[in-house]
Amino acid sequence: QVQLVESGGGLVQAGGSLRLSCAASGITSRFSAMAWYRQAPGNQRELVAHIDSRSSTNYADSVKGRFTISRDNAKNTMYLQMNSLKPEDTAVYYCKLTRVLDGREYWGQGTQVTVSS
């Protein structure tokens, strides 16, 4: 059974930093693309950052230069380093894994990030 568990969310002041982690179990993540999404109240879930199986990355324009996505295949874990946080970054952050073999997607349960002004 595939399971994704996010951690590292919390409350931080504007300008601060947080590091999110997404630990995968039940699957070898290095054969998968992974991504971070976020959803603020009243908004649709949006893509924040994506990393493919070769560690090529792309980012939403709103987070470029502030957030860094990475992965450690030996630990089956993906990270999101978030710097210079803004109140508009407040949301529930979700990780997603897409299995390259068949495109099947798996989601974590989400972790809350709150940035105070």
TAQUI-V44787 format. One record per pair of residues at least 12 apart in sequence whose ideal C-beta (glycine too) atoms are under 8 Angstrom apart, sorted by sequence separation. I is the first residue (numbers start at 1). J is the second residue. D is the distance in whole Angstrom. If there is no record, write none. Layout:
i=I j=J d=D
i=I j=J d=D
//
This chain:
i=8 j=20 d=4
i=22 j=34 d=7
i=35 j=47 d=6
i=36 j=48 d=4
i=48 j=60 d=5
i=57 j=69 d=5
i=68 j=80 d=7
i=69 j=81 d=8
i=95 j=107 d=7
i=96 j=108 d=8
i=7 j=20 d=7
i=8 j=21 d=5
i=35 j=48 d=8
i=36 j=49 d=5
i=47 j=60 d=6
i=67 j=80 d=6
i=68 j=81 d=4
i=80 j=93 d=7
i=94 j=107 d=6
i=95 j=108 d=4
i=6 j=20 d=6
i=7 j=21 d=5
i=22 j=36 d=8
i=35 j=49 d=7
i=36 j=50 d=8
i=46 j=60 d=7
i=49 j=63 d=7
i=67 j=81 d=7
i=94 j=108 d=6
i=6 j=21 d=7
i=35 j=50 d=4
i=48 j=63 d=6
i=55 j=70 d=8
i=67 j=82 d=5
i=68 j=83 d=8
i=94 j=109 d=8
i=6 j=22 d=5
i=7 j=23 d=7
i=20 j=36 d=7
i=34 j=50 d=8
i=35 j=51 d=7
i=55 j=71 d=6
i=66 j=82 d=7
i=67 j=83 d=7
i=94 j=110 d=5
i=5 j=22 d=7
i=33 j=50 d=7
i=34 j=51 d=5
i=66 j=83 d=5
i=78 j=95 d=6
i=93 j=110 d=7
i=4 j=22 d=6
i=5 j=23 d=5
i=33 j=51 d=7
i=49 j=67 d=6
i=51 j=69 d=5
i=66 j=84 d=5
i=92 j=110 d=4
i=93 j=111 d=5
i=4 j=23 d=7
i=33 j=52 d=5
i=48 j=67 d=7
i=49 j=68 d=8
i=50 j=69 d=7
i=51 j=70 d=7
i=63 j=82 d=8
i=66 j=85 d=8
i=92 j=111 d=7
i=93 j=112 d=8
i=4 j=24 d=5
i=5 j=25 d=8
i=33 j=53 d=6
i=49 j=69 d=4
i=51 j=71 d=6
i=92 j=112 d=5
i=93 j=113 d=5
i=3 j=24 d=7
i=32 j=53 d=6
i=48 j=69 d=8
i=91 j=112 d=8
i=92 j=113 d=8
i=2 j=24 d=7
i=3 j=25 d=5
i=31 j=53 d=6
i=91 j=113 d=6
i=2 j=25 d=7
i=3 j=26 d=6
i=30 j=53 d=6
i=90 j=113 d=6
i=2 j=26 d=4
i=89 j=113 d=6
i=90 j=114 d=5
i=1 j=26 d=5
i=2 j=27 d=5
i=90 j=115 d=5
i=62 j=88 d=8
i=63 j=89 d=8
i=89 j=115 d=5
i=51 j=78 d=7
i=88 j=115 d=8
i=85 j=113 d=8
i=87 j=115 d=5
i=86 j=115 d=6
i=87 j=116 d=7
i=85 j=115 d=5
i=87 j=117 d=5
i=49 j=80 d=6
i=82 j=113 d=7
i=48 j=80 d=7
i=36 j=69 d=6
i=35 j=69 d=8
i=34 j=71 d=6
i=30 j=71 d=8
i=29 j=71 d=7
i=36 j=78 d=8
i=30 j=73 d=4
i=29 j=73 d=6
i=34 j=78 d=5
i=36 j=80 d=5
i=48 j=93 d=7
i=30 j=76 d=8
i=29 j=76 d=5
i=53 j=100 d=6
i=28 j=76 d=7
i=29 j=77 d=8
i=43 j=91 d=8
i=27 j=76 d=8
i=29 j=78 d=7
i=45 j=94 d=7
i=40 j=90 d=6
i=25 j=76 d=7
i=38 j=89 d=8
i=40 j=91 d=4
i=23 j=75 d=8
i=24 j=76 d=5
i=39 j=91 d=6
i=40 j=92 d=8
i=23 j=76 d=7
i=24 j=77 d=7
i=38 j=91 d=4
i=39 j=92 d=5
i=23 j=77 d=5
i=24 j=78 d=8
i=38 j=92 d=7
i=22 j=77 d=7
i=38 j=93 d=5
i=39 j=94 d=7
i=21 j=77 d=6
i=22 j=78 d=4
i=37 j=93 d=7
i=38 j=94 d=7
i=21 j=78 d=7
i=22 j=79 d=7
i=36 j=93 d=6
i=37 j=94 d=5
i=21 j=79 d=6
i=22 j=80 d=8
i=36 j=94 d=7
i=37 j=95 d=8
i=20 j=79 d=7
i=36 j=95 d=6
i=37 j=96 d=6
i=19 j=79 d=6
i=20 j=80 d=4
i=35 j=95 d=7
i=36 j=96 d=8
i=19 j=80 d=7
i=34 j=95 d=7
i=35 j=96 d=5
i=19 j=81 d=5
i=20 j=82 d=7
i=34 j=96 d=7
i=19 j=82 d=7
i=34 j=97 d=5
i=35 j=98 d=8
i=17 j=81 d=7
i=18 j=82 d=5
i=33 j=97 d=7
i=34 j=98 d=7
i=17 j=82 d=6
i=32 j=97 d=5
i=33 j=98 d=5
i=17 j=83 d=5
i=32 j=98 d=6
i=17 j=84 d=8
i=18 j=85 d=7
i=32 j=99 d=5
i=33 j=100 d=7
i=17 j=85 d=7
i=29 j=97 d=6
i=31 j=99 d=7
i=32 j=100 d=6
i=15 j=84 d=6
i=16 j=85 d=5
i=31 j=100 d=5
i=15 j=85 d=7
i=27 j=97 d=7
i=31 j=101 d=7
i=14 j=85 d=6
i=39 j=110 d=8
i=14 j=86 d=6
i=27 j=99 d=7
i=12 j=85 d=6
i=14 j=87 d=6
i=20 j=93 d=6
i=22 j=95 d=3
i=24 j=97 d=6
i=20 j=95 d=8
i=38 j=113 d=8
i=27 j=106 d=7
i=24 j=106 d=8
i=9 j=93 d=6
i=22 j=108 d=6
i=6 j=93 d=7
i=6 j=94 d=7
i=6 j=95 d=5
i=4 j=95 d=5
i=20 j=111 d=6
i=4 j=96 d=8
i=4 j=97 d=6
i=20 j=113 d=8
i=2 j=97 d=7
i=18 j=113 d=6
i=16 j=115 d=7
i=12 j=113 d=8
i=14 j=115 d=6
i=4 j=106 d=6
i=6 j=108 d=4
i=9 j=111 d=3
i=10 j=112 d=8
i=12 j=114 d=7
i=13 j=115 d=7
i=14 j=116 d=7
i=3 j=106 d=8
i=4 j=107 d=7
i=5 j=108 d=6
i=6 j=109 d=7
i=8 j=111 d=6
i=9 j=112 d=5
i=10 j=113 d=7
i=11 j=114 d=5
i=12 j=115 d=6
i=13 j=116 d=5
i=14 j=117 d=5
i=2 j=106 d=5
i=4 j=108 d=4
i=5 j=109 d=7
i=6 j=110 d=6
i=7 j=111 d=6
i=9 j=113 d=5
i=10 j=114 d=7
i=11 j=115 d=8
i=12 j=116 d=7
i=4 j=109 d=8
i=6 j=111 d=4
i=11 j=116 d=7
//
